[in-house]
Amino acid sequence: ATPATPVPTPAPTASPAPSQSFKPTKRTAKDYIFGKLIGEGMFSTVFLAKDIHSGKEYAIKVCEKIHIIRKKKREYIKREKDALNMLFSVPHGFVKLYCTFQDDERLYFVLSYAKNGELLNHINTVGSFELNVAKFYAAELLLALEKMHAKGIIHRDLKPENILLDENMHLQIADFGTAKIMDPKEIKSGVSIQEEDESRNERSRKISFVGTPQYVSPELLHNCLDTRTSDLWAFGCIIYQMISGLPPFRAATEFLIFQKILKMEYEFPEGFPADAKDLVEKLLVLDHSKRIGADDQGETYESIRNHPFFAGIDWDNIWEQTPPTIS
Ligand SMILES: NC(=O)c1nn(CC2CCNCC2)c2c1CCc1cnc(N=C3C=CCC=C3)nc1-2
């Protein structure tokens, strides 16, 4: 019989535990009732779906095979699946990939559904966060970045749209379609040269642009370098935006945004809290090797955790705490 709940990942489907009396069967699209569209990307569409057996809600990311092949993006799909599988064992901070399956035309990723949607939506609803709210979510985001980077995963497109809130209003990073998984020798140096993905055959190293203009790091713009500190740059932009309501680098066009980033053209609004300003200034540093956290060894960003902005954060229990009300 079809198992009541989806077979846990990591794919390929885990063999049934000895105690299990049934052999789990591979899911198909027929096991779900597809509901509203909740997201659309270059190569995927995400639907809210309900498992017909358990009644549980999932976010199912559907990718058209022909599109992926034509655009030569198979590597991106594989990388996303690998990153999500690597993060499955991390209890907090990320959407979870429960299972994958395919049919003749499509690939399906069955992911946890973050019921309270995008952080961006919550920022825009209230205008900007009170300091305690911004500090709470910055702390949860830092803990998620620590876990991700410790596994050699760079997200490369962190932004408030890709940071979701689950039913208990805890943070979950989503959309690893632009992630890069560093190989062990790269993790130490922390630097990876932007790979030529299969969609680019130019000899010269070009930016295979993976980020979103407002949050992309200078090194990615300058010389195709993406490092875990590129995510720290985005982290600085997100802290700034939670507190002020807008990203630090804003302009009418992508090119003008890039110019502002490379010239470090941004300013803090009146009344921006001093500790937050100091931390953002230590993250938005052109030289990625000089960003706060860049030299931190081990699996935590101690220098960032110890910054005065995070005074009072209970790092070991934050995921069990009730998040502050966003108002
Ligand atoms: N690309 C993805 O992997 C992805 N995209 N979405 C929806 C996007 C909507 C636009 N901003 C980025 C996310 C999701 C996922 C992962 C899995 C996932 C889990 N829960 C939700 N939940 C949402 C709830 C309300 C509005 C939007 C998303 N969404 C997703």
The ligand as an SDF file (V2000), in Angstrom:
LIG
                    3D

 30 34  0  0  0  0  0  0  0  0999 V2000
   12.1930   28.1100   -5.9650 N   0  0  0  0  0  0  0  0  0  0  0  0
   11.9380   27.3880   -4.9030 C   0  0  0  0  0  0  0  0  0  0  0  0
   12.6440   26.4470   -4.5810 O   0  0  0  0  0  0  0  0  0  0  0  0
   10.7790   27.7880   -4.0870 C   0  0  0  0  0  0  0  0  0  0  0  0
    9.9940   28.8180   -4.4500 N   0  0  0  0  0  0  0  0  0  0  0  0
    9.0390   28.9350   -3.5230 N   0  0  0  0  0  0  0  0  0  0  0  0
    8.0520   29.9960   -3.6240 C   0  0  0  0  0  0  0  0  0  0  0  0
    8.7790   31.2930   -3.9250 C   0  0  0  0  0  0  0  0  0  0  0  0
    7.8580   32.4620   -3.9770 C   0  0  0  0  0  0  0  0  0  0  0  0
    8.6610   33.6990   -4.3350 C   0  0  0  0  0  0  0  0  0  0  0  0
    9.7340   33.9250   -3.4000 N   0  0  0  0  0  0  0  0  0  0  0  0
   10.6210   32.7900   -3.2620 C   0  0  0  0  0  0  0  0  0  0  0  0
    9.8570   31.5430   -2.8810 C   0  0  0  0  0  0  0  0  0  0  0  0
    9.1920   27.9990   -2.5460 C   0  0  0  0  0  0  0  0  0  0  0  0
   10.3010   27.2570   -2.8810 C   0  0  0  0  0  0  0  0  0  0  0  0
   10.8530   26.1930   -1.9970 C   0  0  0  0  0  0  0  0  0  0  0  0
    9.8050   25.6000   -1.1110 C   0  0  0  0  0  0  0  0  0  0  0  0
    8.7870   26.5760   -0.6110 C   0  0  0  0  0  0  0  0  0  0  0  0
    8.1050   26.3690    0.5820 C   0  0  0  0  0  0  0  0  0  0  0  0
    7.1420   27.2040    0.9870 N   0  0  0  0  0  0  0  0  0  0  0  0
    6.8520   28.2820    0.2370 C   0  0  0  0  0  0  0  0  0  0  0  0
    5.8810   29.0670    0.7100 N   0  0  0  0  0  0  0  0  0  0  0  0
    5.3180   30.2000    0.3000 C   0  0  0  0  0  0  0  0  0  0  0  0
    4.1340   30.6500    0.9700 C   0  0  0  0  0  0  0  0  0  0  0  0
    3.5120   31.7970    0.5900 C   0  0  0  0  0  0  0  0  0  0  0  0
    4.0210   32.6290   -0.4890 C   0  0  0  0  0  0  0  0  0  0  0  0
    5.2510   32.1500   -1.1290 C   0  0  0  0  0  0  0  0  0  0  0  0
    5.8690   30.9800   -0.7570 C   0  0  0  0  0  0  0  0  0  0  0  0
    7.4710   28.5650   -0.9340 N   0  0  0  0  0  0  0  0  0  0  0  0
    8.4430   27.7350   -1.3620 C   0  0  0  0  0  0  0  0  0  0  0  0
  1  2  1  0
  2  3  2  0
  2  4  1  0
  4  5  2  0
  4 15  1  0
  5  6  1  0
  6  7  1  0
  6 14  1  0
  7  8  1  0
  8  9  1  0
  8 13  1  0
  9 10  1  0
 10 11  1  0
 11 12  1  0
 12 13  1  0
 14 15  2  0
 14 30  1  0
 15 16  1  0
 16 17  1  0
 17 18  1  0
 18 19  1  0
 18 30  2  0
 19 20  2  0
 20 21  1  0
 21 22  1  0
 21 29  2  0
 22 23  2  0
 23 24  1  0
 23 28  1  0
 24 25  2  0
 25 26  1  0
 26 27  1  0
 27 28  2  0
 29 30  1  0
M  END
$$$$
